[in-house]
Amino acid sequence: MALTDIAIRKAKAGDKPIKLYDERGLFLLLAPTGGKLWRLKYRFDGKEKLLSLGAYPDVTLAKARDRRDKARELLADGIDPSEHRKVTKAMRAELGENTFEVIGRQWYAKTAPTLAESTKETLLRRLEMDVFPLMGDKPISELAAPDLLAVIRRIEGRGAMDIARRVHNVCGRIFRYAVGHGLTSRDPSRDIELRDILPPENVHHHASVTDPKAVGGLLRAIEEFTGAFTTRCALRLAPLLFVRPGELRHAEWVEIDYEKSEWRIPAGKMKMKEQHIVPLSAQATAILKEIQPVTGHGRYVFPSERGGGRPMSDNTINAALRRMGYTKEEMTGHGFRSMASTLLHELGLPHAVIERQLAHGERNKVSAAYNFAEYLPERRKMMQQWADYLDGLKSGAKIISISEAKSG
């Protein structure tokens, strides 16, 4: 059945991408983030391919069908619409038609190979949904701060402050790419101070080591720690699991499932009062099995050195870090979370997956109770990749993208 404007307007996004089919290969992709993207599925030389036709509502149903028909006319003439688009854009660029979209796609083509597959899709979707419709057809050399500000304000209008900040950053990279290639004289994003435009993030940042080389030094210092064995094991697990310090020291053996390679933290122990799953990498499992003969007879994985059936003191990790030579301005027990968040984002892992593993607050309180297993397959893969990446930093190996690291 063909799509209608009413059906499109009423369509709601879900946890996974949803496809609403029209006719003759045209469909609307509903992204979990709320974006509505037109796609055309077609076959060329026996291979199934997809062509992006823009984002709704900037590209209406009628316009999407018109673009579909033009693409099918090319197919009837034996021309691949995707290749035709690439050639056309390249020719326009050579002829001096250096629009923001043309340059943006050039930058994306050079940047995409360094990113994880899911990150590539998210980045392109943001450009197509939020940026290109407003300033994609304008010469990049003629764009100024008000043009970019209009993009940011539009995103702010739907309450997506984090995406607004990320889009500002991406546009800045595209402008600087253009500056480097002599296509424009300056980067307008530098004229926009986001703290004067968007509401403050209101996030308290804990002292943390985030430079990869410094992280490698910290991991080596932990391996050489000569204090209590249980404290050393907790220190080794902290960067691998990046849970809150209170959650780590209250870990109980009954919560550990070696068969499923996971640690399930009950809702009562979590800040957001939601059950939380921590996938265990091979490295994390090895550390737990190493300490189990020592503390496995009791309740807590990390019991207090003073006994009494209590967990490790809340100051134990910080005290160990001070003993290792790290001041409170350099690193804290909570800082392992900032370390993981910063590096995982820099290394191209999906923002939603990272945030879910950090167990940050769920805005939709109705669905929050069911989201403890959200993105679990992706989180399992990420946690093993993260552990392997940390091993590389600890050994002083060449720092590579996490998407290139072996998952073990």
C-alpha positions in Angstrom: 0.0 0.0 0.0 1.3 3.4 -1.0 2.3 5.9 1.8 0.3 9.0 2.6 1.4 12.2 4.3 -0.9 11.5 7.2 0.7 8.1 7.8 4.1 9.6 7.6 3.3 12.3 10.1 1.8 9.8 12.5 4.7 7.3 12.2 6.7 6.9 15.4 10.2 5.7 15.8 11.1 2.6 17.7 14.1 1.1 19.4 15.3 -0.2 16.0 15.1 1.3 12.5 11.7 0.9 10.9 11.0 0.9 7.1 7.7 2.2 5.7 7.4 1.2 2.1 5.8 3.3 -0.6 6.0 2.0 -4.2 8.6 1.0 -6.8 11.4 0.7 -4.3 10.8 3.9 -2.4 10.7 3.6 1.4 11.0 5.9 4.5 13.5 4.9 7.2 12.4 5.8 10.7 15.6 6.1 12.7 15.5 5.4 16.5 16.6 9.0 17.0 13.4 10.3 15.3 14.8 11.0 11.9 12.7 10.2 8.8 15.0 9.4 5.8 14.0 8.6 2.2 15.7 5.7 0.6 15.3 4.0 -2.8 16.1 0.3 -3.1 17.0 -0.8 -6.6 19.1 -3.4 -8.4 22.0 -2.7 -10.8 24.2 -5.3 -12.5 22.4 -8.0 -10.3 23.3 -6.3 -7.0 20.8 -4.7 -4.6 21.7 -1.1 -3.8 20.3 1.9 -1.8 20.1 5.5 -2.8 19.5 8.3 -0.3 16.8 10.8 -1.4 16.9 13.2 1.6 15.1 13.7 4.9 11.4 14.2 5.6 9.8 16.8 6.0 12.3 18.9 4.0 11.8 16.3 1.2 8.1 15.8 0.9 6.4 12.6 -0.2 5.8 14.1 -3.6 9.4 15.3 -4.0 10.7 11.9 -2.9 8.6 10.2 -5.5 9.8 12.6 -8.1 13.4 11.8 -7.2 12.6 8.1 -7.3 11.2 8.5 -10.8 14.2 10.4 -12.0 16.5 7.7 -10.6 14.5 4.9 -12.3 14.7 6.8 -15.6 18.5 6.6 -15.2 18.2 2.9 -14.5 16.1 2.5 -17.7 19.0 4.0 -19.6 21.5 1.6 -18.0 22.9 4.2 -15.6 23.5 3.5 -11.9 21.9 6.4 -10.0 24.4 6.3 -7.1 27.4 6.5 -9.5 25.7 9.2 -11.5 25.2 11.2 -8.3 28.9 10.8 -7.4 30.1 11.9 -10.9 27.7 14.8 -10.9 28.8 16.1 -7.6 32.5 15.7 -8.6 31.9 17.6 -11.7 30.1 20.4 -9.8 33.0 20.6 -7.4 35.5 20.8 -10.3 33.4 23.6 -11.9 33.5 25.6 -8.7 30.1 24.7 -7.4 31.5 24.1 -3.9 28.4 23.9 -1.9 28.4 22.8 1.8 26.9 19.5 0.9 29.4 18.7 -1.8 32.3 19.6 0.5 30.6 17.8 3.4 30.3 14.6 1.5 33.9 14.8 0.3 35.0 15.2 4.0 32.7 12.4 5.0 34.2 10.1 2.3 37.7 10.7 3.6 36.7 10.4 7.3 34.3 7.4 7.1 37.0 4.7 6.7 38.4 5.5 10.1 35.0 5.1 11.9 33.0 2.2 13.2 30.2 1.1 10.8 27.4 2.3 13.1 29.2 5.6 13.6 29.4 6.2 9.9 25.6 5.7 9.6 24.9 8.0 12.5 27.2 10.8 11.2 25.7 10.7 7.7 22.2 10.6 9.1 22.9 13.7 11.1 24.3 15.6 8.1 21.4 14.6 5.9 18.7 15.2 8.4 19.9 18.3 10.3 22.5 20.1 8.2 22.2 19.6 4.4 18.5 20.6 4.2 19.3 24.1 5.7 22.6 25.0 4.2 23.7 22.1 2.0 23.0 23.9 -1.3 24.8 27.1 -0.4 28.4 27.8 -1.5 30.6 27.0 1.5 32.6 30.2 1.0 29.4 32.3 1.5 28.3 30.7 4.7 28.6 32.6 8.0 27.8 32.0 11.7 24.1 32.8 11.4 23.7 30.0 8.8 25.2 27.5 11.2 23.4 29.0 14.2 20.1 28.3 12.4 21.0 24.6 12.2 21.9 24.5 15.9 18.7 26.3 16.9 16.6 23.9 14.9 18.1 20.9 16.7 17.9 22.7 20.1 14.2 23.2 19.3 13.6 19.5 19.6 15.5 19.3 22.9 18.5 17.4 21.5 21.3 19.5 23.1 24.0 16.8 22.9 23.3 16.3 19.1 23.4 20.1 18.7 26.9 20.2 20.2 28.0 17.3 18.1 26.7 18.8 14.8 28.4 22.1 15.6 31.7 20.1 16.0 31.2 18.2 12.8 30.3 21.3 10.8 33.5 22.9 12.2 35.5 20.0 10.9 34.0 20.3 7.4 34.7 24.1 7.3 38.3 23.5 8.4 38.6 20.8 5.7 37.4 23.4 3.2 39.9 26.0 4.6 42.7 23.6 4.2 41.8 23.0 0.6 41.5 26.6 -0.3 37.7 26.5 -0.8 36.9 29.1 1.9 38.8 31.5 4.0 37.5 30.8 7.5 35.6 28.5 9.8 32.3 30.2 11.0 31.8 27.6 13.8 34.6 29.4 15.6 32.4 32.5 15.8 29.8 30.6 17.8 30.4 30.0 21.5 28.0 27.2 22.4 27.9 28.0 26.1 26.4 31.4 25.2 23.8 29.7 22.9 22.8 26.4 24.5 21.8 25.7 28.1 24.7 24.5 30.3 25.3 20.7 30.5 25.4 20.9 34.3 27.7 17.9 34.5 30.2 17.5 37.3 33.5 16.2 35.9 35.7 14.0 38.1 39.4 14.2 37.8 40.5 11.6 35.2 43.3 10.5 33.0 42.1 10.5 29.3 45.3 10.8 27.2 45.9 7.3 25.7 49.6 7.4 26.6 48.9 8.5 30.1 46.2 5.8 30.4 48.9 3.3 29.4 51.1 4.6 32.2 48.3 4.4 34.7 47.5 0.8 33.8 51.2 -0.2 34.2 51.2 1.5 37.6 48.2 -0.5 38.6 49.9 -3.8 37.6 52.9 -2.8 39.8 50.8 -1.9 42.8 52.1 -3.6 45.9 49.3 -3.0 48.3 46.5 -5.5 49.3 45.7 -8.2 46.8 42.0 -7.4 46.8 42.7 -3.7 46.3 45.0 -4.5 43.3 42.3 -6.6 41.8 39.7 -3.9 42.2 42.1 -1.4 40.6 42.6 -3.7 37.7 38.8 -4.2 37.2 37.9 -0.5 37.6 39.0 0.6 34.1 37.7 -2.6 32.4 34.2 -2.2 33.9 33.9 1.6 34.5 31.1 1.2 36.9 30.6 3.7 39.8 33.0 3.1 42.7 30.1 2.2 45.0 28.8 -0.4 42.6 32.3 -2.0 42.3 33.0 -2.3 46.0 29.5 -3.7 46.7 29.8 -6.4 44.0 28.7 -9.8 45.3 29.6 -13.2 44.1 26.0 -14.2 43.6 25.7 -11.5 40.9 28.5 -12.9 38.8 27.5 -15.3 36.0 30.6 -16.9 34.3 28.4 -18.9 32.0 26.8 -15.8 30.5 30.0 -13.7 31.1 28.1 -10.9 32.8 27.6 -9.2 36.2 24.0 -8.2 36.9 23.8 -5.4 39.4 20.4 -5.3 41.2 18.3 -2.1 40.8 18.7 -1.2 44.5 22.4 -0.8 44.1 22.2 1.5 41.1 22.0 5.3 41.1 19.1 5.3 38.7 17.4 2.4 40.5 17.5 0.2 37.4 19.0 -3.3 37.0 22.2 -3.0 35.2 24.2 -5.6 33.1 27.9 -5.4 32.9 29.3 -7.8 30.2 32.5 -9.4 31.3 35.4 -9.4 28.9 37.9 -12.3 29.0 40.3 -10.1 30.9 37.7 -9.1 33.5 36.7 -12.7 34.0 40.3 -13.8 34.5 40.7 -11.2 37.3 37.5 -12.4 39.0 38.7 -16.0 38.8 42.0 -14.9 40.2 40.5 -13.3 43.3 37.7 -15.9 43.9 39.9 -18.4 45.8 40.6 -15.6 48.2 37.2 -14.0 48.8 34.8 -16.4 47.1 33.8 -18.0 50.4 32.2 -14.7 51.5 29.5 -12.4 50.2 31.5 -9.6 48.6 34.0 -9.8 45.8 35.9 -7.0 47.6 35.4 -7.4 51.3 36.7 -5.0 53.9 40.2 -5.7 55.1 38.8 -5.2 58.6 36.3 -8.1 58.2 32.8 -7.9 59.7 31.1 -9.0 56.5 31.3 -5.5 55.1 32.4 -4.4 51.6 35.6 -2.5 50.8 35.8 1.0 52.2 34.7 3.8 49.9 38.1 5.4 50.1 40.2 2.4 49.3 40.5 3.0 45.6 41.3 6.7 46.0 43.8 5.9 48.7 45.5 3.4 46.4 45.7 5.9 43.6 47.3 8.5 46.0 49.8 5.8 47.0 50.6 5.3 43.4 51.4 9.0 43.1 48.2 10.3 41.5 46.8 13.4 43.1 43.1 14.0 43.5 43.3 16.6 40.8 44.8 14.0 38.4 42.7 10.8 39.0 39.9 9.5 41.2 38.0 6.2 41.4 35.1 7.8 39.6 37.5 9.0 36.9 37.6 5.6 35.3 34.1 6.3 34.0 35.2 9.6 32.5 38.2 7.8 31.0 36.1 5.2 29.3 33.5 7.7 28.1 36.0 10.0 26.6 38.1 7.4 24.9 35.2 5.2 23.6 33.6 8.3 22.0 36.9 9.4 20.5 37.5 5.9 19.1 34.2 5.9 17.3 31.9 3.7 19.4 28.1 4.5 19.2 27.1 7.2 21.7 23.9 5.3 22.7 25.7 2.1 23.4 28.3 3.9 25.6 25.7 5.8 27.5 23.7 2.6 28.1 26.8 0.9 29.5 27.6 3.8 31.7 24.0 3.4 33.0 23.2 7.1 32.6 19.7 8.3 33.3 16.9 7.2 31.0 14.7 10.1 30.0 11.7 7.9 29.3 10.8 6.6 32.7 8.1 4.4 31.4 10.5 2.3 29.3 13.4 2.7 31.7 12.6 -0.5 33.6 12.9 -2.5 30.4 16.1 -0.9 29.1 18.7 -2.7 31.2 19.3 -5.1 28.3 19.2 -2.5 25.6 22.0 -2.7 23.0 23.3 -5.8 25.0 24.9 -7.5 22.0 26.7 -4.3 21.0 27.7 -3.7 24.6 29.2 -7.2 24.9 31.3 -6.6 21.8 32.3 -3.1 22.9 33.5 -4.3 26.4 35.7 -6.9 24.8 37.1 -4.4 22.3 37.7 -2.0 25.1 39.6 -4.5 27.2 41.7 -5.4 24.2 42.4 -1.7 23.5 43.5 -1.2 27.2 45.8 -4.1 26.9 47.4 -2.4 23.9 47.8 0.8 25.8 49.3 -1.0 28.8 51.9 -2.8 26.7 52.8 0.5 25.0 51.6 -0.8 21.6 50.8 1.6 18.7 47.5 3.3 19.4 44.9 2.3 16.8 41.2 2.9 16.3 39.1 0.6 18.5 37.2 -0.5 15.4 40.5 -2.0 14.2 41.3 -3.7 17.5 40.7 -7.5 17.6 37.7 -8.5 19.6 39.4 -11.6 20.9 
